[in-house]
């Protein structure tokens, strides 16, 4: 009974059916009938004109976005526990050709204007230090917390005042939107976000992620970077088809709600063991080594997350019987 990562979940039926439907002769790379519909499809979701690119990994989406927003001699502000800092093997630095990550603090991997201001205050405005050019946040965060539209907007205003590009790592963006129930626009461009890495793989996709640029962004350089990075798939129609199928009829939101609901059931059973509120599809528990072993002895699979903590991740296809069994097991610890 696996609760270690939503990356391991099955692809949803809509994504699989779309791949089969796309399995016919068409133009290669990104000129096919599916890829050319992405801008329009995402523009409808976000209620404004956007430019959308398919990619195969969230790491590539984050890194290409940051390469657009930050020059090699600049720096990117992110949380100390951000995925781009701890889990992408230096890809943001590689794709930006050397931009530095500046690490800020915040409870539950959330940044605030105060924490960003505190970090900015340490940077001298002279040629001997890298100057900040971008701000990156993760929504939902690495600890499963969700930024509200108001919280994003506060950071967006700060970014604009300081001349920073604003990027959102949305590997679990669907879970954040499902939690709040707001318009995707309110959580992104209306709040000042310039670029969004829109995750699909964790939410029922097979191999497709999206990079969304809002406003007047010129993505010409990003198109070349995508090719140079080995991310311009020759049969990109299979990626675009998955995304379109999950956008249709809000499949992406349906899947996210199912994952969130499963996490909420586990969180209810955890009670005082919760390290952070379970606002998306990740649950962090306080457990001893013996308790973690007891759960594993009952065939539950999950990650240890630092001393005395465990991370449980639910997915769009989490088996309800497994969820109930784990909730009961947690309750009996």
N, C-alpha and C positions, 0 to 999 in steps of 0.2 A: 504494500500500500504506500504509494510514493507521494511524498509531500516536499521533495527537495528543490524542485524548480519547475516553473511553468514553461521553461524552454523545452522540457521533455514531453509536454502534452501532445496529444494527437493533433493533426490538422483537422479543422472542422469540415463537415460535408460540403459546404458551399465553396470553400477554397479548393477542395479536391475536384469537385465537379467543374469548376472554372478551368482548372488545368487541363482536364480532359477536353473541354470545349475548345480550348486554345490550341489543341494538338492537331494543327493543320497548317498548310503552307501559308506563310504571310511574310511581310517584310522583316528583315533582321534588325537586331539592336533595338532602337527605341522609336522606330518609324511605323510600327505595326498598328493595327486597328484598336488594340487595347491600350497601348502606351499613350497614344495621342488623345485618349479620353481622360487621362488622369487629371490634367489641369482643371477641366470642367467639373469633374466629379468632386474633387476636393474643394473647388470654389463654391460649390453648392453646400458642402458640409460646413465651410467656414464663413459663408455669407459674404464673401469678398473674393476678388480675383487673386489667385495664388499661382505659384509655379511649383510643380511637384515632380520629383524624380524617384524612380524605384531604385532600391539597392538590396543587397543580399544580407547585410548585417547591420545591427544597431551601432556597432563600433564605427563602421564606415559612415553611417549617417551623421553621428556626432562629430566625427573628425572632419568630414567634408564641410559641414556647417561651420565649424570653428575656423577652418582654413579660409572660408569666405569672409568671416567677421574679424579675423585677427591676422596681422602681418607677422612674418618670421621674427621680427625684432620686438614684438609686443608680448603681452601677457593676458591670461584668461582667468578671471576670478571664478572659483567654484568652491563647494564645500569640501572639507577635509576628507569626508567619506564618500565623495562623489564617485560614480562609476568611472567617469573619465580619468580620475586620479588613481583609483585602486584596482580597476579590473579591465583595463584596455591596453595593457602592455606598452604604454608610451605612444599609442597610436595618435592621439591628438598632437603631441609634440612632433611626431613623424610627419603627419599630413600637413601641419602648418610650417614645416621646415624649421622647427626650433622654438616656437613660441613657448613661453613658460607658464605653468599653472601656478596661480597664487591661491593659497588655501585659507578659507575662512571657516569660522566656527558657527555652530547653531544646533539646538536640540533636535534630535531625530533627523539629522542631515538636512534641515531646513535653514535657508539663509533669510536674513531680515535686512532691511535698509541699515539698521544700526551695526550689524556685524560686517556688512560690506563697507560701510563708512569707516569702521575701525581699521579694516585692512587697508583701505585706500589711504588712510592717514599715515601709514608706515612707508609709503612710496614717495621718495623724493622726486621732484620734477626736474631731473637732470639726466644727462646722457649716460650716466654711470649705472642707472637702474632701468629695467624694462618697464615700459609704461603700459597700464591696463588699456585694452582695446575691446574686451568682451566680458560679458557676465553669462554664466551658464548655471541653470538650476535643473533639478530632476523632479518631475511630477508624474506619478507619485514618487516620493523619495525612496532612497535605498533602505529606509526603515519603515516603509509603508505608510508614511504620512502624506496628506494631500494639501497642496497649496490652494487656497480659495482664490477666486478672481480678484478679490480685494488685495490679498497678499501679493499676487503676481503683479498687479497694477502698481503697488507701492514700489516694488523692485524695478518695474518698467519705467516709472517716473525718475527714479534715481539713475538708471542706466542712461536715459535721455539727457538728464542734467549733466552727467559726467562724460557724455560722448561715447558711451559703450554700446556695442552691439549686444543684443539680448537673445540668447539661445535657450531652448528648453529641450532637455533630454526626456522624451515622452515614450520610453520603452513600455511604460504602463500608463500612458496617457488615457487610454480607454477606461481604465479602472478609476482614474481620477475624475473623468467626466461623469462616469456612471455613479460615483459616490456623491458628487455635488448635485448632479441633475441640471447643470447649466448648459448653455450653448457652448460648443467648442470655441466659438469666436471670443466669448467672454474670458476664456482661460488662456487665450493666445494673443492675437494681434490687437484686440481691443484693450488688452492690458500691456501692450508695448512690446510683445515678443516679435522678433525679426525672423527667426528660423526655428522650426520644430522638427525634431526627429520623432516620427509617428510610428510607434511600434505595432507590428502585426503578428510577428512570429510567436511571441508569448501569449497571444490572444486568439490563437486558432489558425494563424497562417502557417504555411509550410516553409517558405524560404524568402519571403518578401517583406521589406521594410520600406518606409517612405521618408523622404526629406522634403519638407514644405518650406518655401520662402514666401513671406508676406510682403506687401507693399511694392516699392519700386526696385527691389533687388535685381541686380543684373547677374544672372546665373551662368553667363557664358563661360567664365573661368571655371566654375564648378563642373560644367560639362566636360571640360578638358581634364580636370582633376579626377573625375569619376573614371574616365577612360584610362588615365595614367595609373590609377590605383587598381586596375584590373576589375573594376566594378561595372563595366559596361557589358552586360551579358548579351551574347549574340542572339539568344532566344528570350529576350526580355519580356516578350508577350506573356510568358508563363507567370512572371512576377506581377505584371500589371493586372492580369486576369484575376489573380488571387485577391489583390487589393480591391478591385472593382466589385468583386462578389461580396466581400465583407463590408464594403460601404453600402451596398444595396440593402434596402429594408433595415438598416441599422443593425446588421449582424454583429458588427464590432461591439456595439453597446450591449446587445443581448448576451454575448459571450462574457463581456466584462462584468455584467451584473451577476451572472452565475458564479464567476470566480469570487467576486466580493461577498456574495451571500454565503458561500462555503467558508470563507475566512471568518465571517461574522459568527458563524456557528461555533467554530473552534475558539474564537476569542471569548464568547460567552461562557464556554466551559473552563477557560483558563482563569477567569476572574482576576484575583490579585497577582497572578503569575505574569501578567502582561508587562512587558518592558515598555512598550509604546502602544497607544490606541491602534487598533486594527482598522484603518480607514480605507484600505484597498484590499489586495489579495495576499498580503504577507502578515504573518503573525509571529511575533518574537516573544519567547517565553523564558522565564527564569526556571531552570531545571538543574538539579545536581547531576554529577556524572552517573551516579547510580540510577537516578530517575530516567535519564536519557537512555541508559542501557536497558532499563525495564521496558521503555516504549519500543526500542528496537527489537527486543526479544518477542514482542507481539507483532512483528513484521511491519512496523512503521519506519519509513525511510525519510530522513531529513538531514539538514546540515547543522552541525555545531556552529555557533556564532559567537566566538569569544568565550572566556571562562564563565561557566554557569548559565549559558544562554543557548537556545536553539531557535532556528528559523524554520517555520512551516510555510509553504507556499501552495496555494490552491490554484486551480486552473479552470478554464471554461468547461472542461469535461471531467472535473473531479467526481468520482463515484460517491454518490450520497451515502451509500452504506459504509464506505470507507471513512467518510467525514464523520458520520455518527459514531463509528467505532473508535476513531481517534479522540473525538470529544469525550466519549465515555472513559477512555483510558486516561486522558488528562485529568478528568474529574476525580478519578480514583487514585491518583498519585498521593 
